[in-house]
Every structure is written in C-alpha cells, then in structure tokens.
Amino acid sequence: MSASASNTASSSHTIEDYDLVVLGCGEGTKYLAWTLARQGKRVAVIERKWIGGACPNMACLPSKNIIHSAKVASYFRRGNEFGMHLEAEDDVVGAELRVDMRTVQGRKRRMVEGLVQMHLDNFSSSGAELIMGTGTFIAPRTIRVDLNEGGTRILRGTDVVIGTGTRASIPDVEGLAAARPLTHIEALDLDELPEHLIILGAGYIGLELAQAMRRLGSEVTLIERFARLLPSVDEDVSAGIAELFSEEKIAVLTDAYPLSVSGESGKSVTVEVCAYEREKGVDHIFKLEGTHILVAAGRAPNTNGLGLDLAGVELSGGYVRVNERLETTAPHTWAIGDVAGSPKFTHISFDDFRIVRDNIAGGNRVTTGRQVPSCLFTDPELASIGLTESEAKRNGIPYRLAKIPMAADLRTRTLSETRGFLKALVEADGDRILGFTGFGVGAGEIMAAVQVAMLGNLPYTALRDAIITHPTLCEGLVALFSKVPPIGKNG
C-alpha cells in the first residue's frame, strides 16, 4: 500500500486486514498511527476531510495565529505608549489603523498549508496509510470506507481506534439554524471583518474570538447565559476577564440568552434577547442587531452515523463509553480524545495516545489521576493547573494561599503588561503545591514551571528558593511562593 494519502478503490469489496485501523485523523490518533507504523505494524487512518485533525486546520493553531495578528493590531493602537506614532503621507500623526483581513487570513493559511504538508510527510515516512473518505462500522472492528474520490473499501483491524472528535453545538433557538450562523471554523476563515459580531456563548472559543475580532476592528457583543463570565473559575479570575473586556469595549450581556434569531449571518441578523436584571428581579426582552452571529455554545460528539451499534460500541451521553484504559465496550476497540469524553484539549488527546499505545502493547496505563492543565488564550492569558480556590472551598480542602499582582513580576513592567495576578494553593500542613492559576502575560508558560514542580512532588520552597534568571516571567514564581503564609495561617 502507498504510504501517502490514498483514494483508489480496490476492485472488489474484499476485506483488507490491518494491525491497526484508525477512524479520524486527530491529535491522539495520528501519533498512534505513526508510532505503530514505525514499529512495523500495518496501519490505516481514515479521515473525511481534515488531515491532522481540528488543531492544525481550524482550531488551536489557526485561532492562535489570528489572535497574534490581533495582538499586533493592539500594539499599533498602543503605539503612543511606546513612543511610536503612525504618520500619514500628509504628516498627520495618529493615522487610522486599517486591518486587511485577506492578509491576516493569508498568513494563517500559509501556516495551515505547511502543517498539512508536515502531516503528509509523517504519513509517508512512517508507512501509515492515509485514506480519505467516510468510515462506517459494518461489524466489530470492521469499517466500510466510502472514498472521497469514489469507490468503497472495507478494512478490518486487529485493533481499531475511534477518534472522530466533536463539533460545534447549535442551540435549539428559533431561527438560529436558518440564519446560517458562524462556528469557529467559518469565523477563523473570514476574509472580511464583521461590522458587528454577535457571539452566543462565553466559553474558551467565545472569549478568545470576541477579543481577537474586537482588536481587529469589529464591534462585538457577547451573550452569556450565566451570571458571570467563566462561572467555573474563581471569582477574581472572572472579574478580571470582565474588567478586561469592558476596557476593550466588548459588550458583555450576562444572565442573558437568545429567544429567536432572524436574518442571515454575513448580511444582517437580529437577535431577540432575554436578559435578567438581578437588581430588579425581572426579565428584560430586547432586540440586538448585528451583521454576523457566531455560535460558541459548547461541543457535541461526532458519533452519529458511525454504525457503532454494529461494532458493539456503547455510548454515554452521546460520547463513546470508555473505561480508564480508554477501552470501549467492544474488544480491541478503543477511543481517543474528545469523542471519548476526555477533557477537550489537544494535549489531553496526545496523552490519550500514550495510554492507548501502552495498553495495546500489553501495559496498564490509565486516565485516572492525571493532571489537566488549561490555558485560555485571551490577552493576557488565563492558565490553571491543579486545585482552584473555589474547588478547595467547595470540597472543604484546607490550603494556604499565595497571591501577587503581575506587576510584582518585574518582567511585566518592561513589557507594559502588568494586568492580572498569579496565585498558588499550598497544602495547609505541608509544602506540597495543590494548584496554580495565572491571569497575566505568559501565564501558560509560567504555569508549565509550576506543573513540572508538581509532577516531581517538589515542595513549594524549591521554587521559592530557586535562582531564576532576571528578568524573566518565571522569576515571578520566586515572589509568588515567598508569599505562602506560615503553617497554621491561611492566606
């Protein structure tokens, strides 16, 4: 078989046997395929459209590419702060910034093209076969592939792995589907900037795109059902995000939800909104007009139409049911990533790959007890690992709290990026680090240093007493952990 992408149908429907058949070319599944193929296994990967999965094509990396362009735009607008002035040809200082979305998108598309080619090279060098088509189970460990270029193949694996991911959920709101709303896929591929973008949902996708589009020049209104942004995080974090958005003139409607939508996204849309006025204890209904509407209201698993019942694979809440080893209810059939109900992060899908890799080889690696770091790529970033204050309080876990403003991390002063804070939880009667949250510039990178310390079971004093290069952002950890109260006192 060719190691490159294949769409050539076999002359018959004879079952082709493989050591491993993978359905869906996502983060975890592609690494599993490449790894086993390099070990000499016969491996096939079935992918409908996205070579490499969502991350390099229309999710993590493209969104961060656009977010960085928005960061550059914000620096232009802050030029006077740094002594930089835009001058027009007629010497008028402070000329208007013009964002060319086609160029913004061109930079992103070149990146995606390079990433796709990198994936194709990995398939070629590993010997794993990439088959472009739609796969459906017709029996246990047996998949029929309707090839994109026509024809059909039937593959059977000694082991089969499901990694079909998730998709954007479209809420059941009157007129919403007919309005042809954007999801993150379309929003990240716009060649023209929306005049007024209305966003339904304030999760990671909604918040990141709200700020990016606002900085690029759109008017943005964010509609959030809950009483505050990111209700699962600590209140000081939520307040910090709300303050940031207020200063950047992003309209945020909390305690609000859409009743109906009319019009068509990209032309003109009207959203009838119900917002709860807490001070008065009444609902207020009004209409909001925009040019585009983006749905960022959660994810749904891609399990419909896969024939999972014929494979003996059961679902739980729409997701593939798996145990701690990522085994499904069918023998030698596994699931990886979002579709298995794993936390919806690319780095978790990669860890799922390591778990399945080891277990196929006869090991006993499990998902239980693993760390789940997260990072929201607003500017500044919000990063978290381990226990949060709200979780500790909710579960009655005693702790000592250390917290410093980002301005105490002296590198932030050189960057004029002093917004936010760092905080850490340390066990009440010992030196173990329970958790870390950073809302500030480079928070995701700073978090990694704390995570390594946690993985190594280092006491917080190891970071407090470390000699960390000055001036770097990680040096702020010395200041942070120097604020841990003595045992017997809670910060």
N, C-alpha and C positions, 0 to 999 in steps of 0.2 A: 504494500500500500504506500501511496505517496505520503510524505511527512507534511506536506503543505495542505492548505485548505482544499477539500475535495467536494465536488458536486456531481461527480459522474456516477450515474446509477448502474448497478450491476444488471446483467442481462436477465436475471431471474430473481425471485424472492427467496433464494436460499439463505438460511440463517448464517450470518458471519459471526464467528466466535472470537471474543477478546478476553484478555485477563481483566481488563477494567473498561467499563463504558460509563461515561460521564454525561449527564444531561444538564447543560447550562455551563457556559464558559465564564464563571465568576472568579473572584479572588481566590477562594479556597480550592475550588475545583481545578482551576488551571494549574496551580502549583502541584496539586496531587497528580495530575496527568503527566506533567513534565518530569516529576520526580520518579514515578514508577516506570515511565517510558525509558528514562536514562538507566534504570536498573535492568533493562532488557525485557520488560513486560510489553505485551501488545495492548495498546491503549487507543481508544477513540473518544473524542469530545464532540458532542452535538450542540451546536449553537444556532439559534434562529437568526440573530442579527448582529449582536454586539461582541466583536472579537476582543476578549479580555474582560468582558463584563461591564457593569454600570460604571465602576470607579474611573477608568481611564477615558470612557466615552462620553458620559453625560451626567456624571455625579461628582464625586470627590474632587478629582483633579481639574476638570473643566470649571467647576464652581470656584475653586481657589484661584484659578487663573483669572477669571472675571473679577473676583474680589480684589486681587492685587492691582488690576487696572483701575478699579475704583479707589484703591488706596493712593495710587499715583495722582488721580484726579483730586483727591482730598488734599494732597500735598501742594498741588498747584494753587488751590484755593487758600491754603495757609501760607502762601509764598511770602507775604509781608512779614510774617512772624519770623522767618528765617533770613530776611533781608533780600528776598528775591521778588522782582517785580516784572509782571507781564507788560510789554510795551507794544502798542500797535504801530503800524507803519508811519502814522502821523504823530508818533511820540506821545500818544495818550497813555498814561500809566494806568494799569489795572484793567487791561482789555479783557473782555468776556472770554471765559474758557469754553471751547467748543469740543465736544466729545464726538468722535467719529466711530460709531458702533461697528461699522463694517471693518475698520482696522482693529478694533478691540476683538471682534469675533475672528478676524484673520489670525491674530496671534494665538488665540485659543485653538483654532482648527489646525494650525501647523503643529501645535503641541500634540493634539489628539492623533493626527496622522503619524507622527513619529512614534507615539506609544503603540498604535496598532501595528506598525511595522516591527517594532520590538517584540510584540507578542507573536507575530508570524514567524520571526526569526527563531524564537524559542520553541515553537512547534516544530520547525524544520530541524533544528539542532538536536532536539530531544528525541525525535522519532515518533512523537504522539501525533495521531491523525486528527485533523480538524475537519469536521463535516458540517457544512452549512445547511441547515434545514430545521424542520419542526419535528420534535420527537414525541411519541406517544407510546406508553406501555401497552402491549398486547398480551403479555403473560409475565409471570415472575422473571425478573432480570432480562427481559426481552423487550426491545424497543423498535418500533417501526419509525423510520425517518422519511418524511416527505421532503425531498430535497428542494432547495430554493430554485435550482435550475431545472427542475422536473425530474420525475422518476422517484423510485422508492427503494430503500434498503432496510433490511432487518438485522439488528445487531443483538447479540446476547453476550452478557458479561459474566465472568466468574464472580466478580463484584460489580455492583452498579451504585453510582453516587448521584443523588439528586441535588442540584444547585441552581434552581430556576429563579431564586431571588424574590423580590417584591416589586410592586408598582404603586403609583400614587393612588390613593383612595379619592373618589369623587363623592362627596356627601350627597345624600338624597334631599336636595333643595330644589324647590320648584323652579324650573327654567335654567338651572345651572348647566346641566349636560348640553342643552340646546345652545347655550351661549358659547360653546366650544372653548372652555377655559384653558389657560396655560397650565401645564405642570412644570416641574423644574426642568424637564427635558426641553420643552419649547422655550421657556424663559431664558435658558442659557444659550439659546441659538438665535436670539432676536438680532436682526441687522439694523433695526430702527429702535430708538429709545422710546418706551411708552411715555406718553404725556402724563397720564395719571394711572398708576398701577394699584389696583386693589388686591390685597392678599388675604386669603381666608386661611387662618391658622398661623400660630406663632411658635412653632417648633424650630428645630435647627434650620431647616430649609427656609421657612418663612422669615426668620430673623436675619439670616445671612443675606438672602436676596433683597430683603427690604432695605438694608443699609447700603448694599452694593448699588442697587438701582437708584437710590436717592443720591448717592455720591456722584453717580454718572450723570444725573440731571433730571430724573423723574420725580414727579410728585408721588408720594407713596402713602397709602392708608392701610393699616394692619388691623384686621378684625380678629379678636381672640375671645373665645368662649369663657375662659376662666377669669377670675377676678384680678389676676396679675400675670405678668409675663413669666414663663417658665415656673409654673406653680410647684414643680417637684424639687426645685433648688432652694437654697437658703434665702430668706427674705432680703438680706443685704445684697445678695447677688442679683435678685430680681429687681430691686430698687436701683441698683447700679446700671443695669441694662435699660430700664425705663428712663432714667435720667439722661443716658447717652442718646437714646432715640429722640427724646424731647429736644435736646440741644441741636440735633441734626435735622430737626423739623420733619420727623417722620410721625405722622398722625397715628396714634395707637388707641383703638377702641377696645377696652376690656369689658368683661361681663356682657359681651355682645355676640350676636350670631345672625346669619342671614336668613331671612324668611323667604325671599324669592329673588330671582335674577332675570333680567330681560336684556335684550340686545345681543351683540356678538363681540367677543373679545377681539381686540385689534381694531375695532371700529368705534363702538360706543356701548357701554354697559351701564345698567342701573341696578343697584343692589338695594333691596328693602331690608333694613337692619332693625333688629330689636336689641336695644341696649338697656341694661338695668341700672337705674340711678339709685345707688345704695343710700345716699343721704336722704332721699325722699321715699325710698322703698317702693318705687313704681317703675314700670317698663316704659321706655320711650321708643316709639317707632318712627323712623325717618328714612328718606331715600338718599343714596350716595351714588354719585355719577363718576364714571371713570372711562378710560379708553381701553384698558386691559384688565383682566381678572386672572389671578394666579391661585390655584388650589394647592395648599401645603398643609393638608389636614390629616396627615398620617399615611400609613402604608398598608397594602393588602398583599397577602402571599400569592404567588403565581403557581397555583395548584389545580385550577380548573382545567378540565380537558386533557389532563396528562394520563388518564387511564390508571390512576393509582390503585383503584379498587381491583383491577385485573392483576396488579403486581403484588397484592396483599399488603399494601401500604396504607395505614390508617392515618387520619387527620385529627388534629386537636385545635379547635378554634380556627380552622382553615389552614393551619400550618401542618407540615409533616410532623407526625408524632415520633419523637426520638427519645432514647434513654441518655444517660450521662456519657455513654461512649459514642453517641451520635448514630447508633443503630436504629433503623426503623423497625416496624413490626414484621417486616419480611426478612428472611435470612439473607445475609450477604448483600443487603441493600442499605445504604447509608444516606444521610442528608447533611448538607453543609450550609452555613450562613443564614441569611435572613429567612429563607423558606423553612428552615428547621426551628424557627423561633429564637435563634440566637440573638443577642444584642445587635442592633443594626449598625454595626461599624465594620469597615473593611478590615481593620486589624483583628477583629474577633473572627471574621471569616478565615483569615490567614491562620489563626490559632486552631480553628476547626480543622483545617487541612492537616496540621501536625498531629491532631488527635486521631483522625481517620487513618492517616499514613501509618502511625504506630500500631493502631489496632488491627488494620489489615495484615500487618506483619506479625500479628500474634501478641501484641502488647496489651496493656490495660490502662490507657490514658483516658482521663475523664474531664468533663467540663466543670465539675463542681469545685468551688473554692478558688477559681481563677480570678485574677484582677481584671477589672474592666475600666481602663482609662477612657476619658472622653474629652473632646475639645470642640467648642463652638467657635467657628472662625469668623465671628464678628471682629471689629477693630475697636477696642482691644479684644483679645481672645478670652474665652472662659474655659478653663481646664480644671478637671477634677479627677481624683483617684482615691479610692477607699471611702471611708465614712465621712458623711457631711454632718454639720451641726444638727440639722433638722432630723436626720436619721438617728443620730445618737439620742436626742431628746425623746423622739417617738418610741425608741426601743429601751429607754432607761439605761443607756450605757454611759457611765461616768467618764469624763475626759477633762483634760486641761487644754485650754485654747490659747494659741498664739496668733496674733494678727498685727500686720503692719500695713500702712499705706504704700502704694507703689512708689511714692516719692522717696521713701526710705531706702529704696534700691537705687543707688546713686546713678547707675547707668541710665535710668529713665529720664533723669534731669538733662543729660547730654542730648537725649533724643527729643526732648519736649513731649514726652509720652508718659506723664505721671498719673493718669487716671487709673483708679482701681485700687486693688489691695491683694495681699497674699495672706492666707491663713492656714493653720495646721492644727489638727487634733492629735494629742498625745495621751496615752492611757493615764488614768488618774493616779495609779500607784506604781508606775514603772516608766520606762523610757521608750516604749515601742510607739512608733508613729501609726496612728489609726487612719488618718486621711489628710488630704491636702486639697485646697481649692485656690485657684489663682484667677483673678479677673484683672488682666493687665497685659501690656505689651509682652509678647513672647511667652505667655503663660503656658502654652503647650510644651515648649522646650524646657522651661523651668520645672514643670511637673515631672518630666522624664527623670530628672536627677533624684527627685524625692521617691519616685516609683522604684528606681534601682535600689535605693536605700531600704525601702520596704521589702523588696524581693530578697535582699540579703539579710533581712532581720537586723539591720543596724539600728542602734539607739539613735534618738534624735540628736544626741550630743555629738555624734560623728559628723553631722552636717554643721552643727553649731560651731564646732572647733576646727572644721576643715579650713585649709588655706586655699581659697578660691580666687582665681585671677581677678584683679581690679583693673578697670571697672567692667564687669560683665553682669548680665541679668541674673545669672545663677548665684552671684555673690549676695544677692538679696536673701538667700536662704540662711546665711550666717546671721543676718539681722533678725530674720523671722524666728529662727529657733532659739535665738538668745532671749526671746520674749516669752518662752514657755514658763509658766508660773511654777514655783516650787511644789513638790508633792504636798497635798493637803489643801491646795488652793486652786480654784477653778478660775480660768481667765474670764 
